[in-house]
Amino acid sequence: MDGDRVAEIVGQWRRERPDLDPSPLLIIGRIQQLADVLDAALRPPFAAAGLGNGEFDVLAALRREGEPYTLTAGQLSQRMLVTTGAVTKRVDRLIARGLVSRSVFEADARGRVVGLTPAGVALIDRLIEEHLTNEATILRGLTDDERAALERLLATLAGTLGSQSSGPGTRG
């Protein structure tokens, strides 16, 4: 990010509308700016594998479950904080690629479960290593203490917003 464009914007608002407090922009504006930068930095490994962020999220959610790497669409929806419709679209694309399968839920024949195929396990195991390395590289400019403070502050902010919104989940 060239310079501190957010601080410039806040300065302009202070000059033009001294009756307003534009200081929230110093946080919210930077978070929004960082979200765009992070998305651009984290997307390339997924794109190289022919995946969108959403498909990566499905594979990661299934892999995190442990063997047999299966979840219902409802469970995937809860873990990824998206609608079941969004899950269905993502799962359909992954089935077409042979990375997941959909089968009858043993406990209830009316239900279906989504599971990783061996190819899906291999792909997510490779991608999560790249993804975490990429994230560590992004954070390398922060000390351990700064990272811990930022983790706490973001968790606090997320907690205050939690009841107001159910935004997108985290990658990985």
Residue frames as qw, qx, qy, qz and C-alpha x, y, z in Angstrom:
[[0.000, 0.889, 0.457, 0.000, 0.00, 0.00, 0.00],
 [0.424, 0.403, -0.009, 0.811, 1.50, 3.26, -1.13],
 [0.081, -0.348, 0.244, -0.901, 1.60, 5.78, 1.69],
 [0.040, 0.322, 0.835, -0.445, -1.29, 5.90, 4.08],
 [0.133, -0.316, -0.521, -0.782, -4.22, 6.74, 1.85],
 [0.416, -0.627, -0.658, -0.029, -6.67, 6.11, 4.68],
 [0.388, -0.526, -0.276, 0.704, -4.98, 8.73, 6.89],
 [0.100, -0.004, 0.315, 0.944, -5.09, 11.16, 3.95],
 [0.274, -0.490, -0.660, -0.499, -8.83, 10.56, 3.55],
 [0.452, -0.646, -0.534, 0.304, -9.39, 11.11, 7.28],
 [0.317, -0.332, -0.034, 0.888, -7.39, 14.35, 7.08],
 [0.045, -0.219, -0.493, -0.841, -9.51, 15.52, 4.16],
 [0.386, -0.617, -0.644, -0.235, -12.74, 14.82, 6.06],
 [0.448, -0.555, -0.379, 0.590, -11.40, 16.61, 9.15],
 [0.179, -0.145, 0.174, 0.957, -10.64, 19.63, 6.97],
 [0.201, -0.248, -0.562, -0.763, -13.93, 19.56, 5.07],
 [0.617, -0.539, -0.396, -0.414, -16.25, 18.48, 7.89],
 [0.181, 0.354, -0.660, 0.637, -14.66, 19.41, 11.24],
 [0.617, -0.268, 0.225, -0.705, -18.04, 18.74, 12.85],
 [0.960, 0.019, -0.189, -0.204, -17.62, 14.98, 12.16],
 [0.481, -0.591, 0.647, 0.024, -15.28, 12.42, 13.70],
 [0.787, 0.449, -0.343, -0.249, -13.84, 10.43, 10.79],
 [0.173, -0.591, 0.776, -0.136, -11.45, 8.44, 13.04],
 [0.827, 0.019, 0.523, -0.207, -13.39, 5.14, 12.63],
 [0.742, 0.647, -0.148, -0.093, -12.12, 5.17, 9.04],
 [0.034, 0.723, -0.684, 0.094, -8.60, 4.72, 10.41],
 [0.461, -0.183, 0.852, -0.170, -9.64, 1.23, 11.50],
 [0.714, 0.416, 0.511, -0.238, -12.52, 0.21, 9.24],
 [0.519, 0.798, -0.205, -0.228, -10.98, 1.73, 6.12],
 [0.007, 0.620, -0.783, -0.043, -7.69, -0.04, 6.78],
 [0.575, -0.011, 0.800, -0.171, -9.45, -3.35, 7.45],
 [0.713, 0.600, 0.274, -0.238, -11.31, -3.02, 4.14],
 [0.349, 0.808, -0.451, -0.146, -8.12, -2.08, 2.32],
 [0.227, -0.461, 0.856, -0.054, -6.26, -4.99, 3.90],
 [0.731, 0.206, 0.602, -0.247, -9.06, -7.41, 3.00],
 [0.682, 0.708, -0.042, -0.178, -8.58, -6.55, -0.68],
 [0.166, 0.739, -0.652, 0.008, -4.80, -6.83, -0.44],
 [0.467, -0.275, 0.818, -0.192, -5.01, -10.13, 1.46],
 [0.804, 0.382, 0.381, -0.252, -7.47, -11.60, -1.03],
 [0.583, 0.756, -0.281, -0.094, -5.12, -10.76, -3.90],
 [0.003, -0.643, 0.755, -0.128, -2.15, -12.24, -2.03],
 [0.514, -0.154, 0.798, -0.274, -3.89, -15.44, -0.91],
 [0.775, 0.422, 0.178, -0.435, -5.87, -16.28, -4.06],
 [0.403, 0.628, -0.593, -0.303, -3.06, -17.35, -6.49],
 [0.106, -0.239, 0.964, -0.043, -2.44, -20.87, -5.10],
 [0.536, 0.344, 0.660, -0.398, -6.18, -21.59, -5.20],
 [0.562, 0.686, -0.076, -0.456, -6.48, -20.23, -8.72],
 [0.176, 0.551, -0.785, -0.222, -3.45, -22.24, -9.87],
 [0.213, 0.005, 0.968, -0.133, -5.25, -25.36, -8.61],
 [0.218, -0.274, -0.683, -0.641, -8.39, -24.32, -10.50],
 [0.307, -0.562, -0.732, 0.236, -10.28, -23.46, -7.31],
 [0.132, -0.737, -0.077, -0.658, -12.13, -20.43, -6.10],
 [0.084, -0.386, 0.616, -0.682, -11.87, -19.37, -2.47],
 [0.746, -0.156, 0.171, -0.624, -15.20, -21.06, -1.79],
 [0.919, 0.151, -0.354, -0.087, -14.11, -24.43, -3.14],
 [0.391, 0.386, -0.654, 0.520, -10.93, -24.25, -1.06],
 [0.387, -0.337, 0.440, -0.737, -13.10, -23.56, 1.99],
 [0.913, -0.050, -0.080, -0.397, -15.18, -26.72, 1.34],
 [0.800, 0.261, -0.499, 0.208, -12.07, -28.88, 1.01],
 [0.156, 0.411, -0.588, 0.679, -10.51, -27.33, 4.12],
 [0.613, -0.301, 0.267, -0.680, -13.69, -27.77, 6.20],
 [0.958, 0.020, -0.202, -0.201, -13.91, -31.45, 5.23],
 [0.662, 0.348, -0.536, 0.391, -10.20, -32.07, 5.89],
 [0.101, -0.461, 0.504, -0.723, -10.35, -30.41, 9.31],
 [0.815, -0.267, 0.004, -0.515, -13.09, -32.85, 10.34],
 [0.308, -0.403, 0.860, -0.063, -10.67, -35.76, 10.29],
 [0.218, 0.031, -0.906, -0.361, -11.39, -39.16, 8.84],
 [0.605, 0.274, 0.649, 0.371, -13.65, -40.07, 7.13],
 [0.120, -0.185, 0.233, 0.947, -13.67, -36.37, 6.01],
 [0.090, -0.482, -0.740, -0.460, -17.46, -36.12, 5.68],
 [0.103, 0.270, 0.418, -0.861, -20.08, -33.53, 6.58],
 [0.293, 0.671, 0.681, 0.019, -23.67, -32.83, 5.63],
 [0.252, 0.582, 0.259, 0.728, -24.44, -29.75, 3.56],
 [0.396, -0.860, -0.210, -0.243, -25.93, -28.16, 6.69],
 [0.738, -0.543, 0.030, 0.399, -22.77, -28.80, 8.67],
 [0.564, 0.185, 0.239, 0.769, -20.64, -27.37, 5.86],
 [0.012, -0.784, -0.303, -0.542, -22.92, -24.34, 5.75],
 [0.559, -0.822, -0.104, 0.014, -22.42, -23.74, 9.50],
 [0.753, -0.348, 0.139, 0.540, -18.66, -24.19, 9.37],
 [0.449, 0.199, 0.328, 0.807, -18.21, -21.88, 6.39],
 [0.050, 0.561, 0.345, -0.751, -20.90, -19.33, 7.37],
 [0.219, 0.155, -0.511, -0.817, -22.61, -19.51, 3.97],
 [0.751, 0.101, 0.147, -0.636, -26.04, -20.67, 2.84],
 [0.701, -0.018, 0.712, 0.037, -26.69, -24.32, 2.00],
 [0.666, 0.720, 0.182, -0.073, -27.38, -23.12, -1.56],
 [0.167, 0.866, -0.471, -0.039, -23.85, -21.75, -1.79],
 [0.500, -0.396, 0.770, -0.013, -22.52, -25.03, -0.38],
 [0.787, 0.337, 0.512, -0.075, -24.44, -27.03, -2.99],
 [0.538, 0.835, -0.106, -0.051, -23.01, -24.99, -5.87],
 [0.060, -0.761, 0.645, -0.025, -19.47, -25.37, -4.55],
 [0.636, -0.179, 0.746, -0.084, -19.89, -29.09, -3.90],
 [0.787, 0.533, 0.289, -0.110, -21.30, -29.65, -7.39],
 [0.395, 0.844, -0.362, -0.008, -18.19, -28.02, -8.92],
 [0.248, -0.592, 0.760, -0.106, -15.91, -30.13, -6.72],
 [0.792, 0.102, 0.585, -0.142, -17.78, -33.34, -7.59],
 [0.706, 0.703, 0.009, -0.085, -17.29, -32.56, -11.28],
 [0.238, 0.784, -0.561, 0.116, -13.54, -32.36, -10.60],
 [0.852, -0.022, -0.517, 0.076, -13.48, -35.62, -8.62],
 [0.185, 0.430, -0.547, 0.694, -12.36, -33.90, -5.41],
 [0.385, -0.066, 0.634, -0.667, -15.46, -34.69, -3.32],
 [0.248, -0.215, -0.880, -0.344, -18.32, -37.15, -3.47],
 [0.514, -0.183, 0.220, -0.809, -21.91, -37.03, -2.28],
 [0.372, -0.048, -0.923, -0.084, -23.44, -40.16, -0.77],
 [0.613, -0.563, -0.404, -0.379, -26.36, -41.35, 1.37],
 [0.194, -0.556, 0.551, -0.591, -26.01, -40.57, 5.08],
 [0.392, 0.001, -0.918, 0.066, -25.87, -43.93, 6.86],
 [0.019, 0.202, 0.714, -0.670, -27.86, -42.69, 9.89],
 [0.422, 0.581, 0.391, -0.575, -30.66, -41.28, 7.71],
 [0.530, 0.211, 0.678, 0.463, -31.18, -42.52, 4.16],
 [0.251, 0.890, 0.377, 0.053, -32.98, -39.26, 3.30],
 [0.186, -0.924, 0.192, 0.273, -29.85, -37.25, 4.01],
 [0.793, 0.516, -0.109, 0.305, -26.65, -36.86, 2.04],
 [0.553, -0.714, 0.180, 0.389, -23.07, -36.40, 3.14],
 [0.518, 0.814, -0.248, 0.088, -20.21, -34.80, 1.27],
 [0.809, -0.468, 0.252, 0.251, -16.81, -36.42, 1.57],
 [0.060, 0.778, -0.530, -0.332, -13.30, -35.86, 0.31],
 [0.951, 0.295, -0.090, 0.021, -12.02, -38.24, -2.33],
 [0.799, -0.282, 0.119, 0.517, -8.37, -39.34, -2.19],
 [0.451, 0.460, 0.206, 0.736, -7.63, -36.70, -4.85],
 [0.225, -0.862, -0.162, -0.424, -9.36, -34.09, -2.69],
 [0.738, -0.642, 0.012, 0.206, -7.32, -35.06, 0.38],
 [0.728, 0.014, 0.176, 0.662, -4.09, -34.86, -1.61],
 [0.235, 0.651, 0.219, 0.687, -4.99, -31.46, -3.05],
 [0.383, -0.870, -0.095, -0.297, -6.08, -29.86, 0.23],
 [0.802, -0.477, 0.033, 0.358, -3.05, -31.24, 2.06],
 [0.595, 0.195, 0.184, 0.758, -0.79, -29.58, -0.51],
 [0.043, 0.718, 0.249, 0.648, -2.77, -26.33, -0.64],
 [0.540, -0.824, -0.163, -0.059, -3.05, -25.86, 3.13],
 [0.732, -0.303, 0.059, 0.607, 0.74, -26.03, 3.40],
 [0.358, 0.375, 0.259, 0.815, 1.07, -23.34, 0.70],
 [0.236, -0.797, -0.338, -0.441, -1.70, -21.29, 2.26],
 [0.645, -0.732, -0.130, 0.177, -0.22, -21.28, 5.77],
 [0.649, -0.107, 0.144, 0.740, 3.25, -20.50, 4.42],
 [0.169, 0.570, 0.331, 0.733, 1.75, -17.63, 2.43],
 [0.410, -0.841, -0.263, -0.235, -0.03, -16.30, 5.53],
 [0.721, -0.524, -0.035, 0.453, 3.15, -16.56, 7.62],
 [0.510, 0.184, 0.227, 0.809, 5.01, -14.61, 4.94],
 [0.068, -0.750, -0.329, -0.570, 2.37, -11.89, 5.00],
 [0.562, -0.808, -0.138, -0.104, 2.74, -11.57, 8.79],
 [0.812, 0.017, -0.197, 0.550, 6.54, -11.69, 8.90],
 [0.203, 0.558, -0.101, 0.799, 6.77, -7.93, 9.52],
 [0.563, -0.669, 0.003, -0.486, 5.07, -8.27, 12.89],
 [0.040, 0.405, -0.820, 0.402, 6.79, -9.31, 16.09],
 [0.340, -0.253, -0.904, 0.054, 5.34, -12.16, 18.15],
 [0.044, -0.396, -0.553, 0.732, 3.98, -9.60, 20.64],
 [0.289, 0.260, -0.185, -0.903, 2.40, -7.54, 17.85],
 [0.412, -0.065, -0.801, -0.430, 0.79, -10.65, 16.37],
 [0.253, -0.340, -0.843, 0.332, -0.60, -11.65, 19.78],
 [0.084, 0.387, 0.303, -0.867, -1.98, -8.13, 20.34],
 [0.356, 0.175, -0.442, -0.804, -3.53, -8.05, 16.88],
 [0.344, -0.180, -0.910, -0.144, -5.10, -11.49, 17.43],
 [0.123, -0.412, -0.703, 0.567, -6.67, -10.26, 20.69],
 [0.174, 0.372, 0.047, -0.910, -7.92, -7.01, 19.18],
 [0.380, 0.079, -0.639, -0.664, -9.41, -8.72, 16.13],
 [0.292, -0.279, -0.912, 0.070, -11.08, -11.34, 18.32],
 [0.001, -0.436, -0.510, 0.742, -12.58, -8.56, 20.45],
 [0.291, 0.303, -0.238, -0.876, -13.82, -6.70, 17.37],
 [0.369, -0.045, -0.833, -0.409, -15.23, -9.91, 15.88],
 [0.185, -0.343, -0.849, 0.356, -17.00, -10.61, 19.18],
 [0.141, 0.434, 0.296, -0.839, -18.62, -7.19, 19.24],
 [0.397, 0.294, -0.415, -0.764, -19.80, -7.66, 15.65],
 [0.009, 0.010, -0.997, -0.071, -20.80, -11.31, 16.02],
 [0.223, 0.493, 0.754, -0.372, -24.37, -10.59, 17.01],
 [0.280, 0.653, 0.003, -0.704, -24.73, -7.96, 14.27],
 [0.595, 0.574, -0.395, -0.400, -23.69, -10.05, 11.27],
 [0.856, -0.130, 0.490, 0.098, -22.77, -13.47, 10.01],
 [0.321, 0.798, -0.384, -0.334, -20.10, -12.49, 7.53],
 [0.810, 0.393, -0.432, -0.045, -17.82, -14.77, 5.57],
 [0.899, -0.415, 0.052, 0.129, -15.74, -17.38, 7.27],
 [0.226, -0.783, 0.516, 0.264, -12.00, -17.65, 7.41],
 [0.725, 0.506, -0.444, -0.148, -9.84, -19.32, 4.84],
 [0.327, 0.396, -0.825, 0.236, -8.35, -22.62, 5.89]]
